[in-house]
Amino acid sequence: MTQFGFLGHDAAHRQMFTSASWNAWTARILAGGFAGLSFAWWRAKHNMHHKGPNLEGYDPDIGPGAIAFTPGIVAQRTTGFAGWFVKRQGWLFFPAADAGRAQPARREHPCCPRQDVHPAVAPGRLFLVVTRLTVYVGVLLAFLPLGKALAFFAVQMAVFGFCLGASFAPAHKGMPIIPAGMKLDFLRRQVMVSRNVKGNPVVDWAMGGLNYQIEHHLFPSMPRCNLRKAQPYVKAHCEREGIDYMEVGLFTSYGIVIDYLNNVGIRARDPFDCPLSAQLRG
């Protein structure tokens, strides 16, 4: 299911075919028919993320949800279970990965005007998702006793959420949060809040090419097989421009994510809180 999700992501970014309609229908079928995800909802949410990654008040991937990604959200969760959870959310992130990504942002930001977050669900897309879920549950009940069918469903959904969280989290979590009032040029907006994971064939496959997150954000329609080839040119250009290019190993990235989420109240905005950040405002 995770690999189908990656392929749907590739098609939604028009990486597969020269035809826009071929890409769109492939994404709908892979996302709705195989991965069980709403393509329309995901595309609107993901487009917002690409326009303003880690932009406070805009990027839906750091909006309010089970996981608190910004100091403002943490400040609202100081007591009771919420206060207990937020202090340990780094360790609990991967089990709660799906819930943490489930809330789309609704606010508009002047740098990135809001698009429709909840577009009307076309009957064809709804049919794909409903049919897939019905057939899936029907197959489970046909071949397994009720208890085992429920256990299988629960385990598969948990593993699916864990795999997606393990793939998406290293990309931006633990990187600087851009304050709502700050404007950055496209290159800095995409590079300074993105993190690459050092790749090899196994990592590239397991993460669906998302370990080349910087290149993907700069060239979202570039097929994933070419991201590795573009990396040396992007790194060299960032070095010439004096822009930090972050790349770490896979397990190092997980350590950074866990540490950040456990301490999000004090580690969210470096380097944007330093005096030099004024030079980037425009």
Summary of the structure (lengths in Angstrom):
residues: 282
radius of gyration: 19.3
end to end distance: 43.0
largest distance: 63.9
contacts: 854
relative contact order: 0.14
helix: 59%
strand: 4%
